[in-house]
Amino acid sequence: MIVIGTPHTHNSGYYKNDDRNSGGKLSEADIRTCPHCQAVIKMQEWAKAPVQNFCLKCMQPACNTEACQPCVPFIKKIEQHIQSQLRRLRLING
């Protein structure tokens, strides 16, 4: 069961996963999405990590993957993909 609640971290979401009835455990976290790839970032784990990737252009926490090091917001990636598909269609259709 996932319950959406009130976050404790500014501009974040909150998730609660209670699997105790099926032998699991209770998991709770303040979460945000990476502005570059939309990966879920658990803010408490991100804050305790030896290296926190914080994008100074977006002014948001980002995940620590290599693909997210250059600042290309996810919405920009979507726009680039749409533009490339439109160019391809124009080339095919004349």
C-alpha positions as CSV (number, residue, x, y, z in Angstrom):
1,M,0.0,0.0,0.0
2,I,1.4,3.4,-1.0
3,V,0.0,6.4,0.9
4,I,0.7,10.0,-0.3
5,G,1.3,12.3,2.7
6,T,2.8,15.6,3.6
7,P,6.5,16.0,3.0
8,H,9.0,17.4,5.5
9,T,11.4,18.5,2.8
10,H,10.5,21.7,0.9
11,N,9.0,21.0,-2.7
12,S,9.1,17.2,-2.2
13,G,6.6,14.4,-2.1
14,Y,6.2,11.9,0.6
15,Y,5.8,8.2,0.2
16,K,4.9,5.4,2.6
17,N,5.0,1.8,1.7
18,D,3.7,-0.6,4.5
19,D,4.5,-4.2,3.7
20,R,4.5,-5.4,7.3
21,N,1.4,-7.6,6.8
22,S,3.2,-9.6,4.1
23,G,6.4,-10.0,6.1
24,G,8.0,-6.8,4.7
25,K,8.8,-3.6,6.4
26,L,7.5,0.0,6.7
27,S,9.3,2.4,4.3
28,E,8.8,6.1,4.5
29,A,10.7,8.9,2.7
30,D,10.6,12.4,1.4
31,I,11.1,12.1,-2.3
32,R,11.8,14.3,-5.3
33,T,12.5,13.5,-8.9
34,C,15.8,14.3,-10.6
35,P,15.3,17.3,-12.9
36,H,17.5,15.6,-15.6
37,C,16.2,12.0,-15.7
38,Q,13.1,11.9,-13.5
39,A,14.7,9.2,-11.2
40,V,13.2,9.2,-7.7
41,I,15.6,10.7,-5.1
42,K,15.0,9.8,-1.4
43,M,16.0,13.1,0.2
44,Q,17.2,11.6,3.5
45,E,19.5,9.2,1.7
46,W,20.7,11.9,-0.7
47,A,21.6,14.2,2.2
48,K,23.6,11.5,4.0
49,A,25.5,10.4,0.8
50,P,29.2,11.3,0.6
51,V,28.6,13.3,-2.5
52,Q,25.3,15.2,-3.2
53,N,24.8,16.2,-6.8
54,F,23.1,19.6,-6.7
55,C,22.6,21.3,-10.0
56,L,23.5,24.9,-9.8
57,K,21.6,25.8,-13.0
58,C,18.3,24.1,-12.0
59,M,18.9,24.8,-8.3
60,Q,17.6,21.4,-7.5
61,P,19.0,18.1,-6.1
62,A,19.9,15.6,-8.9
63,C,20.8,12.0,-8.9
64,N,24.5,10.9,-9.0
65,T,24.5,9.2,-12.4
66,E,26.9,10.2,-15.2
67,A,24.0,11.0,-17.5
68,C,22.8,13.7,-15.2
69,Q,26.0,15.6,-14.8
70,P,25.4,18.0,-17.7
71,C,22.4,20.2,-17.0
72,V,19.8,19.2,-19.5
73,P,16.3,19.3,-17.9
74,F,14.0,16.4,-18.7
75,I,11.4,18.6,-20.4
76,K,14.2,19.9,-22.7
77,K,15.1,16.3,-23.6
78,I,11.4,15.7,-24.5
79,E,11.3,18.8,-26.6
80,Q,14.5,17.8,-28.4
81,H,13.1,14.4,-29.1
82,I,9.8,15.8,-30.5
83,Q,11.8,18.2,-32.7
84,S,14.0,15.4,-34.1
85,Q,10.9,13.3,-34.9
86,L,9.2,16.3,-36.6
87,R,12.4,16.8,-38.7
88,R,12.4,13.2,-39.6
89,L,8.8,13.2,-40.7
90,R,9.4,16.4,-42.8
91,L,12.3,14.7,-44.5
92,I,10.3,11.5,-45.2
93,N,7.2,13.3,-46.4
94,G,9.0,15.9,-48.4
